[in-house]
Amino acid sequence: MRARRPFTKSKRQRTTRIDFTKRDLDALLRAQWKDKNSKLKRGKRPGIKIADLIQTSAKRNRGLKLPFLDLWIGILDECISWQISLLTVVYSPKPRKKLTTFNTAVFILLCRIIADSIAIRHLILLGFDNAANAILRSVSEHMELLVAVLDDPSLSKAFRKTRTPAQANEFWNAQLARGGLRRRVTKAWQNFFGPTTVDHADWFARWGRNHYQALSGTTHPSFTGSYFSVVPVKSQYKTENWLGIWGDRSDGSAHTVWVYIKFMLPIVLLHHGFPFQGFDKHFGKKIKYSSQKSLHRHVRLGKQVLAHPDPVIGC
């Protein structure tokens, strides 16, 4: 019997097709406009063509010289790169039969943080700082939850069960709402400084949270939030027929990255041995540090670089 060729698509795969395409949509819309006694030519449409607007906006933003913002994007890139290295090390190159609850919680939280962080970067470079702030408000809580899970690994068991919106709400109300998340982060800082330094722990726990009111004010439905979508914060304004809603990259986005860093700091500073020391029983096995592995070096030494008083993100 002749052996089956590898990587050969099945008949079902070869015949699979999209039943409704962009071309079909265009034809349908033209037919609808024709029914309204307003015939459109092929390739034409009423109103602006969004693809052209995006292309023009991207070209304009690439031409803006903003070295100050470029610096802060570079800092953000260092943070995201370190997170990706940590994610890879936590997942481990040697597959396990089953990830522990703690390992799964840390892995999923890091995935969400990385995805949102890259989205923030994209939005800033495209000139949508207001939208970046909306995501920042969300990712800040995921960063704080990661700090809380590292400080209290038993929390990962309840987090692991949040598979539906209802379960997520139950977890939030039971563990994090009404100041619960802030208290957990404060406790993590207190464990770092020592039991006699309550004021220090409280100050650092509020360091990023002090921006919550401003973030909420620009992301909630409000005049201020809408205004900054039209007129972004800039160090210099030029006479130009261009609204911020089309995408307008500005130095004001440096503040967005600065707030992001305030939530990043406890991840790299607290639990300095993570993931190589102190978490063996929670991972189910020891993640043994090897100076020969570049990602291991990036995770361990990168913490020291990112949190150094002579910053990249140090205070």
C-alpha positions, 0 to 999 in steps of 0.5 A, spaced: 500 500 500 502 506 498 504 511 503 500 517 504 504 523 502 506 528 509 503 535 509 497 533 504 491 537 505 485 533 505 479 534 500 475 538 505 481 542 506 482 544 499 475 545 498 474 550 504 472 557 501 469 563 504 462 564 502 462 571 503 468 576 501 469 583 501 468 583 494 461 580 495 460 586 501 462 591 496 457 588 490 451 588 496 452 595 498 452 598 491 446 594 490 443 597 496 445 604 494 442 603 487 435 601 490 435 608 494 436 611 487 443 613 488 447 608 483 455 607 485 460 606 480 465 600 482 470 601 486 467 608 489 463 609 495 460 615 499 464 618 504 471 617 506 475 611 504 478 609 511 484 605 508 486 611 505 485 615 511 489 610 515 495 610 510 495 618 510 495 618 518 501 613 518 505 617 513 504 623 517 506 620 524 512 617 521 514 624 519 514 627 525 520 628 529 519 626 536 526 624 540 523 625 547 517 620 545 522 615 542 526 615 548 520 613 552 518 608 547 525 605 547 524 604 555 517 601 554 520 596 549 525 594 554 519 592 559 515 588 554 522 584 552 523 582 559 516 580 560 516 576 554 523 573 556 520 571 563 513 568 560 518 563 556 522 561 562 516 560 566 512 556 561 519 552 560 522 549 554 521 542 557 514 541 556 510 538 563 505 533 563 500 538 566 502 545 569 500 547 576 495 552 578 500 557 580 504 556 573 498 557 569 495 563 573 502 567 572 502 564 564 495 567 563 497 574 566 503 575 563 500 573 556 494 578 557 499 584 560 504 583 554 498 583 549 495 589 552 502 592 553 504 591 545 497 594 544 499 600 548 505 601 544 501 601 537 496 606 539 501 611 541 505 610 535 499 611 531 497 617 535 491 614 539 494 616 546 487 616 549 485 609 547 492 607 550 490 610 556 484 606 556 488 600 555 493 602 561 487 602 566 486 595 564 493 592 564 495 596 571 490 592 574 493 585 571 500 588 573 497 589 580 494 582 580 500 579 578 504 582 584 498 579 588 499 572 586 506 572 587 506 575 594 500 570 595 500 564 590 494 561 593 490 566 590 492 563 583 487 557 585 481 562 585 483 566 579 484 559 575 476 558 576 474 565 573 472 561 566 466 565 565 464 572 566 460 571 572 466 567 575 470 573 574 465 578 577 465 573 583 472 573 583 473 580 583 468 581 588 470 576 593 478 578 592 479 584 589 473 589 590 473 595 595 480 596 596 482 588 596 487 589 590 490 595 593 491 591 600 494 585 597 499 590 593 500 594 600 502 587 603 507 585 598 510 592 599 510 591 606 513 584 606 519 587 601 520 593 606 519 589 613 513 590 618 515 596 621 515 600 614 507 601 613 508 608 611 513 606 605 509 600 603 503 604 603 506 610 599 509 605 593 502 601 593 499 608 591 505 610 587 501 608 580 494 608 583 495 616 584 493 616 576 487 612 577 483 618 577 486 622 571 486 615 567 478 614 569 477 622 567 480 621 560 477 614 559 470 615 561 464 618 557 466 626 559 467 632 556 475 632 558 476 625 555 472 627 548 476 633 548 483 630 548 481 625 543 481 631 538 486 635 541 492 631 544 497 633 549 503 636 545 509 640 547 508 644 541 502 646 536 502 647 529 497 651 525 495 644 521 488 642 518 488 635 522 484 633 528 487 628 533 481 623 531 485 621 525 491 619 529 496 624 532 502 622 535 505 627 541 510 627 546 504 627 551 504 619 550 511 619 554 506 620 560 502 614 559 509 610 558 511 613 565 504 611 568 505 604 565 512 604 569 509 605 575 505 599 575 511 595 572 516 597 578 513 592 583 514 586 578 521 587 577 523 589 584 519 585 589 520 577 589 527 578 586 528 571 586 522 569 582 522 565 578 528 561 580 528 561 587 522 561 592 517 558 588 519 551 587 513 548 590 508 552 586 511 551 579 511 543 581 519 543 579 525 547 580 526 552 574 534 552 575 538 558 573 543 557 568 548 563 566 549 559 559 541 561 557 540 568 554 533 568 557 535 566 564 540 572 564 535 576 561 530 575 566 535 575 572 539 580 570 534 584 567 531 585 573 537 589 576 537 593 570 530 595 569 530 597 577 536 600 577 536 607 581 540 610 574 534 608 570 531 605 565 525 605 569 528 606 576 525 611 581 
